[in-house]
Amino acid sequence: MLFLRSRLRPSLQRSMCVSKQLPVARSQRARGFTLVEVLVAMAILAIGVSALVSASGASAHRSKLLSDREFGRWIAANQLNTIQAMPGSPEVGTKNTEVEMMNRTWHVRTRTKKEDLDLLRMDIEVRLTKDAEGYIYSVTGFAGSPKHRF
């Protein structure tokens, strides 16, 4: 074939080279993705994006719950410290109060029981709604007789 190529006119040699290069040019054009490959890639991306959106929504919800729980902890600790710092003994029984914090009204239920001769147990529960069954935060503390306090 080399022998023939060298004896042909230059224009014929070029056309043979072009015809030999045609399969190469076709393979270069066939390097793209097929429709099925593109659809599979888009499906994988859609699943990944939906998982990220779902995770971010759940994270925002958990963040609000944790924020409410932390404020409830502060309120319960403040109530307990206030009762323990009072010069007299708190009354035995249940007491419901409302506290304003972070532009919201928090409902605090304090249950005081006599545990021992000179010891009172106080269970403090913090809620966002007055009649809610569950509480956001609860703390238990004790107060001794005022005569034994410093």
Contact map, one row per residue, 1 for C-alpha under 8 A:
111110000000000000000000000000000000000000000000000000000000000000000000000000000000000000000000000000000000000000000000000000000000000000000000000000
111111000000000000000000000000000000000000000000000000000000000000000000000000000000000000000000000000000000000000000000000000000000000000000000000000
111111100000000000000000000000000000000000000000000000000000000000000000000000000000000000000000000000000000000000000000000000000000000000000000000000
111111110000000000000000000000000000000000000000000000000000000000000000000000000000000000000000000000000000000000000000000000000000000000000000000000
111111110000100000000000000000000000000000000000000000000000000000000000000000000000000000000000000000000000000000000000000000000000000000000000000000
011111111000100000000000000000000000000000000000000000000000000000000000000000000000000000000000000000000000000000000000000000000000000000000000000000
001111111000000000000000000000000000000000000000000000000000000000000000000000000000000000000000000000000000000000000000000000000000000000000000000000
000111111101100000000000000000000000000000000000000000000000000000000000000000000000000000000000000000000000000000000000000000000000000000000000000000
000001111111100000000000000000000000000000000000000000000000000000000000000000000000000000000000000000000000000000000000000000000000000000000000000000
000000011111110000000000000000000000000000000000000000000000000000000000000000000000000000000000000000000000000000000000000000000000000000000000000000
000000001111111000000000000000000000000000000000000000000000000000000000000000000000000000000000000000000000000000000000000000000000000000000000000000
000000011111111100000000000000000000000000000000000000000000000000000000000000000000000000000000000000000000000000000000000000000000000000000000000000
000011011111111110000000000000000000000000000000000000000000000000000000000000000000000000000000000000000000000000000000000000000000000000000000000000
000000000111111111000000000000000000000000000000000000000000000000000000000000000000000000000000000000000000000000000000000000000000000000000000000000
000000000011111111100000000000000000000000000000000000000000000000000000000000000000000000000000000000000000000000000000000000000000000000000000000000
000000000001111111110000000000000000000000000000000000000000000000000000000000000000000000000000000000000000000000000000000000000000000000000000000000
000000000000111111111000000000000000000000000000000000000000000000000000000000000000000000000000000000000000000000000000000000000000000000000000000000
000000000000011111111100000000000000000000000000000000000000000000000000000000000000000000000000000000000000000000000000000000000000000000000000000000
000000000000001111111110000000000000000000000000000000000000000000000000000000000000000000000000000000000000000000000000000000000000000000000000000000
000000000000000111111111000000000000000000000000000000000000000000000000000000000000000000000000000000000000000000000000000000000000000000000000000000
000000000000000011111111100000000000000000000000000000000000000000000000000000000000000000000000000000000000000000000000000000000000000000000000000000
000000000000000001111111110000000000000000000000000000000000000000000000000000000000000000000000000000000000000000000000000000000000000000000000000000
000000000000000000111111111000000000000000000000000000000000000000000000000000000000000000000000000000000000000000000000000000000000000000000000000000
000000000000000000011111111100000000000000000000000000000000000000000000000000000000000000000000000000000000000000000000000000000000000000000000000000
000000000000000000001111111110000000000000000000000000000000000000000000000000000000000000000000000000000000000000000000000000000000000000000000000000
000000000000000000000111111111000000000000000000000000000000000000000000000000000000000000000000000000000000000000000000000000000000000000000000000000
000000000000000000000011111111100000000000000000000000000000000000000000000000000000000000000000000000000000000000000000000000000000000000000000000000
000000000000000000000001111111100000000000000000000000000000000000000000000000000000000000000000000000000000000000000000000000000000000000000000000000
000000000000000000000000111111110000000000000000000000000000000000000000000000000000000000000000000000000000000000000000000000000000000000000000000000
000000000000000000000000011111110000000000000000000000000000000000000000000000000000000000000000000000000000000000000000000000000000000000000000000000
000000000000000000000000001111111000000000000000000000000000000000000000000000000000000000000000000000000000000000000000000000000000000000000000000000
000000000000000000000000000011111100000000000000000000000000000000000000000000000000000000000000000000000000000000000000000000000000000000000000000000
000000000000000000000000000000111110110000000000000000000000000000000000000000000000000000000000000000000000000000000000000000000000000000000000000000
000000000000000000000000000000011111110000000000000000000000000000000000000000000000000000000000000000000000000000000000000000000000000000000000000000
000000000000000000000000000000001111111000000000000000000000000000000000000000000000000000000000000000000000000000000000000000000000000000000000000000
000000000000000000000000000000000111111100000000000000000000000000000000000000000000000000000000000000000000000000000000000000000000000000000000000000
000000000000000000000000000000001111111110000000000000000000000000000000000000000000000000000000000000000000000000000000000000000000000000000000000000
000000000000000000000000000000001111111111000000000000000000000000000000000000000000000000000000000000000000000000000000000000000000000000000000000000
000000000000000000000000000000000011111111100000000000000000000000000000000000000000000000000000000000000000000000000000000000000000000000000000000000
000000000000000000000000000000000001111111110000000000000000000000000000000000000000000000000000000000000000000000000000000000000000000000000000000000
000000000000000000000000000000000000111111111000000000000000000000000000000000000000000000000000000000000000000000000000000000000000000000000000000000
000000000000000000000000000000000000011111111100000000000000000000000000000000000000000000000000000000000000000000000000000000000000000000000000000000
000000000000000000000000000000000000001111111110000000000000000000000000000000000000000000000000000000000000000000000000000000000000000000000000000000
000000000000000000000000000000000000000111111111000000000000000000000000000000000000000000000000000000000000000000000000000000000000000000000000000000
000000000000000000000000000000000000000011111111100000000000000000000000000000000000000000000000000000000000000000000000000000000000000000000000000000
000000000000000000000000000000000000000001111111110000000000000000000000000000000000000000000000000000000000000000000000000000000000000000000000000000
000000000000000000000000000000000000000000111111111000000000000000000000000000000000000000000000000000000000000000000000000000000000000000000000000000
000000000000000000000000000000000000000000011111111100000000000000000000000000000000000000000000000000000000000000000000000000000000000000000000000000
000000000000000000000000000000000000000000001111111110000000000000000000000000000000000000000000000000000000000000000000000000000000000000000000000000
000000000000000000000000000000000000000000000111111111000000000000000000000000000000000000000000000000000000000000000000000000000000000000000000000000
000000000000000000000000000000000000000000000011111111100000000000000000000000000000000000000000000000000000000000000000000000000000000000000000000000
000000000000000000000000000000000000000000000001111111110000000000000000000000000000000000000000000000000000000000000000000000000000000000000000000000
000000000000000000000000000000000000000000000000111111111000000000000000000000000000000000000000000000000000000000000000000000000000000000000000000000
000000000000000000000000000000000000000000000000011111111100000000000000000000000000000000000000000000000000000000000000000000000000000000000000000000
000000000000000000000000000000000000000000000000001111111110000000000000000000000000000000000000000000000000000000000000000000000000000000000000000000
000000000000000000000000000000000000000000000000000111111111000000000000000000000000000000000000000000000000000000000000000000000000000000000000000000
000000000000000000000000000000000000000000000000000011111111100000000000000000000000000000000000000000000000000000000000000000000000000000000000000000
000000000000000000000000000000000000000000000000000001111111110000000000000000000000000000000000000000000000000000000000000000000000000000000000000000
000000000000000000000000000000000000000000000000000000111111111000000000000000000000000000000000000000000000000000000000000000000000000000000000000000
000000000000000000000000000000000000000000000000000000011111111100000000000000000000000000000000000000000000000000000000000000000000000000000000000000
000000000000000000000000000000000000000000000000000000001111111110000000000000000000000000000000000000000000000000000000000000000000000000000000000000
000000000000000000000000000000000000000000000000000000000111111111000000000000000000000000000000000000000000000000000000000000000000000000000000000000
000000000000000000000000000000000000000000000000000000000011111111100000000000000000000000000000000000000000000000000000000000000000000000000000000000
000000000000000000000000000000000000000000000000000000000001111111110000000000000000000000000000000000000000000000000000000000000000000000000000000000
000000000000000000000000000000000000000000000000000000000000111111111000000000000000000000000000000000000000000000000000000000000000000000000000000000
000000000000000000000000000000000000000000000000000000000000011111111100000000000000000000000000000000000000000000000000000000000000000000000000000000
000000000000000000000000000000000000000000000000000000000000001111111110000000000000000000000000000000000000000000000000000000000000000000000000000000
000000000000000000000000000000000000000000000000000000000000000111111111000000000000000000000000000000000000000000000000000000000000000100000000000000
000000000000000000000000000000000000000000000000000000000000000011111111100000000000000000000000000000000000000000000000000000000000000110000000000000
000000000000000000000000000000000000000000000000000000000000000001111111110000000000000000000000000000000000000000000000000000000000000000000000000000
000000000000000000000000000000000000000000000000000000000000000000111111111000000000000000000000000010000000000000000000000000000000000000000000000000
000000000000000000000000000000000000000000000000000000000000000000011111111100000000000000000000000000000000000000000000000001100000000110000000000000
000000000000000000000000000000000000000000000000000000000000000000001111111110000000000000000000000000000000000000000000000000000000000011100000000000
000000000000000000000000000000000000000000000000000000000000000000000111111111000000000000000000000000000000000000000000000000000000000000000000000000
000000000000000000000000000000000000000000000000000000000000000000000011111111100000000000000000001000000000000000000000000001000000000000000000000000
000000000000000000000000000000000000000000000000000000000000000000000001111111110000000000000000000000000001000000000000000111000000000011100000000000
000000000000000000000000000000000000000000000000000000000000000000000000111111111000000000000000000000000000000000000000000000000000000000100000000000
000000000000000000000000000000000000000000000000000000000000000000000000011111111100000000000000000000000000000000000000000000000000000000000000000000
000000000000000000000000000000000000000000000000000000000000000000000000001111111110000000000000000000000000000000000000000100000000000000000000000000
000000000000000000000000000000000000000000000000000000000000000000000000000111111111000000000000000000000000000000000000010100000000000000001000000000
000000000000000000000000000000000000000000000000000000000000000000000000000011111111100000000000000000000000000000000000000000000000000000000000000000
000000000000000000000000000000000000000000000000000000000000000000000000000001111111110000000000000000000000000000000000000000000000000000000000000000
000000000000000000000000000000000000000000000000000000000000000000000000000000111111110001000000000000000000000000000000000000000000000000000000000000
000000000000000000000000000000000000000000000000000000000000000000000000000000011111110000000000000000000000000000000000000000000000000000000110000000
000000000000000000000000000000000000000000000000000000000000000000000000000000001111111000000000000000000000000000000000000000000000000000000000000000
000000000000000000000000000000000000000000000000000000000000000000000000000000000111111110000000000000000000000000000000000000000000000000000000000000
000000000000000000000000000000000000000000000000000000000000000000000000000000000000111110000000000000000000000000000000000000000000000000000000010000
000000000000000000000000000000000000000000000000000000000000000000000000000000000000011111000000000000000000000000000000000000000000000000000000010000
000000000000000000000000000000000000000000000000000000000000000000000000000000000000011111100000000000000000000000000000000000000000000000000011110000
000000000000000000000000000000000000000000000000000000000000000000000000000000000010000111110000000000000000000100000000000000000000000000000000000000
000000000000000000000000000000000000000000000000000000000000000000000000000000000000000011111000000000000000000100000000000000000000000000000000000000
000000000000000000000000000000000000000000000000000000000000000000000000000000000000000001111100000000000000001111000000000000000000000000000000000000
000000000000000000000000000000000000000000000000000000000000000000000000000000000000000000111110000000000000001110000000000000000000000000000000000000
000000000000000000000000000000000000000000000000000000000000000000000000000000000000000000011111000000000000111100000000000000000000000000000000000000
000000000000000000000000000000000000000000000000000000000000000000000000000000000000000000001111100000000000111000000000000000000000000000000000000000
000000000000000000000000000000000000000000000000000000000000000000000000000000000000000000000111110000000011110000000000000000000000000000000000000000
000000000000000000000000000000000000000000000000000000000000000000000000000000000000000000000011111000000011100000000000000000000000000000000000000000
000000000000000000000000000000000000000000000000000000000000000000000000000000000000000000000001111100001111000000000000000000000000000000000000000000
000000000000000000000000000000000000000000000000000000000000000000000000001000000000000000000000111110001111000000000000000000000000000000000000000000
000000000000000000000000000000000000000000000000000000000000000000000000000000000000000000000000011111111100000000000000000000000000000000000000000000
000000000000000000000000000000000000000000000000000000000000000000000010000000000000000000000000001111111100000000000000000000000000000000000000000000
000000000000000000000000000000000000000000000000000000000000000000000000000000000000000000000000000111110000000000000000000000000000000000000000000000
000000000000000000000000000000000000000000000000000000000000000000000000000000000000000000000000000111111000000000000000000000000000000000000000000000
000000000000000000000000000000000000000000000000000000000000000000000000000000000000000000000000000111111100000000000000000000000000000000000000000000
000000000000000000000000000000000000000000000000000000000000000000000000000000000000000000000000011110111110000000000000000000010000000000000000000000
000000000000000000000000000000000000000000000000000000000000000000000000000000000000000000000000011110011111000000000000000001111000000000000000000000
000000000000000000000000000000000000000000000000000000000000000000000000000000000000000000000001111000001111100000000000000001111100000000000000000000
000000000000000000000000000000000000000000000000000000000000000000000000000100000000000000000001111000000111110000000000000111100000000000000000000000
000000000000000000000000000000000000000000000000000000000000000000000000000000000000000000000111100000000011111000000000000111000000000000000000000000
000000000000000000000000000000000000000000000000000000000000000000000000000000000000000000000111000000000001111100000000011110000000000000000000000000
000000000000000000000000000000000000000000000000000000000000000000000000000000000000000000011110000000000000111110000000011100000000000000000000000000
000000000000000000000000000000000000000000000000000000000000000000000000000000000000000001111100000000000000011111000001111000000000000000000000000000
000000000000000000000000000000000000000000000000000000000000000000000000000000000000000000011000000000000000001111100001110000000000000000000000000000
000000000000000000000000000000000000000000000000000000000000000000000000000000000000000000010000000000000000000111111011100000000000000000000000000000
000000000000000000000000000000000000000000000000000000000000000000000000000000000000000000000000000000000000000011111111100000000000000000000000000000
000000000000000000000000000000000000000000000000000000000000000000000000000000000000000000000000000000000000000001111111000000000000000000000000000000
000000000000000000000000000000000000000000000000000000000000000000000000000000000000000000000000000000000000000001111110000000000000000000000000000000
000000000000000000000000000000000000000000000000000000000000000000000000000000000000000000000000000000000000000000111111000000000000000000000001100000
000000000000000000000000000000000000000000000000000000000000000000000000000000000000000000000000000000000000000001111111100000000000000000000111100000
000000000000000000000000000000000000000000000000000000000000000000000000000000000000000000000000000000000000000111110111110000000000000000000111000000
000000000000000000000000000000000000000000000000000000000000000000000000000000000000000000000000000000000000000111100011111000000000000000011110000000
000000000000000000000000000000000000000000000000000000000000000000000000000000010000000000000000000000000000011110000001111100000000000000011110000000
000000000000000000000000000000000000000000000000000000000000000000000000000000000000000000000000000000000000011100000000111110000000000001111000000000
000000000000000000000000000000000000000000000000000000000000000000000000000100110000000000000000000000000001111000000000011111000000000001110000000000
000000000000000000000000000000000000000000000000000000000000000000000000000100000000000000000000000000000001110000000000001111100000001111100000000000
000000000000000000000000000000000000000000000000000000000000000000000001001100000000000000000000000000000111100000000000000111110000001111000000000000
000000000000000000000000000000000000000000000000000000000000000000000001000000000000000000000000000000000111000000000000000011111101011110000000000000
000000000000000000000000000000000000000000000000000000000000000000000000000000000000000000000000000000001110000000000000000001111101001100000000000000
000000000000000000000000000000000000000000000000000000000000000000000000000000000000000000000000000000000110000000000000000000111111000000000000000000
000000000000000000000000000000000000000000000000000000000000000000000000000000000000000000000000000000000010000000000000000000111111000000000000000000
000000000000000000000000000000000000000000000000000000000000000000000000000000000000000000000000000000000000000000000000000000001111100000000000000000
000000000000000000000000000000000000000000000000000000000000000000000000000000000000000000000000000000000000000000000000000000111111111000000000000000
000000000000000000000000000000000000000000000000000000000000000000000000000000000000000000000000000000000000000000000000000000000011111000000000000000
000000000000000000000000000000000000000000000000000000000000000000000000000000000000000000000000000000000000000000000000000000100001111100000000000000
000000000000000000000000000000000000000000000000000000000000000000000000000000000000000000000000000000000000000000000000000011110001111111000000000000
000000000000000000000000000000000000000000000000000000000000000000011001000000000000000000000000000000000000000000000000000011110000011111000000000000
000000000000000000000000000000000000000000000000000000000000000000001001100100000000000000000000000000000000000000000000000011100000001111100000000000
000000000000000000000000000000000000000000000000000000000000000000000000100100000000000000000000000000000000000000000000001111000000001111110000000000
000000000000000000000000000000000000000000000000000000000000000000000000100110000000000000000000000000000000000000000000001110000000000011111000000000
000000000000000000000000000000000000000000000000000000000000000000000000000000000000000000000000000000000000000000000000111100000000000001111100000000
000000000000000000000000000000000000000000000000000000000000000000000000000000010000000000000000000000000000000000000000111000000000000000111110000000
000000000000000000000000000000000000000000000000000000000000000000000000000000000001000000000000000000000000000000000011110000000000000000011111000000
000000000000000000000000000000000000000000000000000000000000000000000000000000000001000010000000000000000000000000000011110000000000000000001111100000
000000000000000000000000000000000000000000000000000000000000000000000000000000000000000010000000000000000000000000000111000000000000000000000111110110
000000000000000000000000000000000000000000000000000000000000000000000000000000000000000010000000000000000000000000000110000000000000000000000011111110
000000000000000000000000000000000000000000000000000000000000000000000000000000000000001110000000000000000000000000000000000000000000000000000001111110
000000000000000000000000000000000000000000000000000000000000000000000000000000000000000000000000000000000000000000000000000000000000000000000000111110
000000000000000000000000000000000000000000000000000000000000000000000000000000000000000000000000000000000000000000000000000000000000000000000001111111
000000000000000000000000000000000000000000000000000000000000000000000000000000000000000000000000000000000000000000000000000000000000000000000001111111
000000000000000000000000000000000000000000000000000000000000000000000000000000000000000000000000000000000000000000000000000000000000000000000000000111
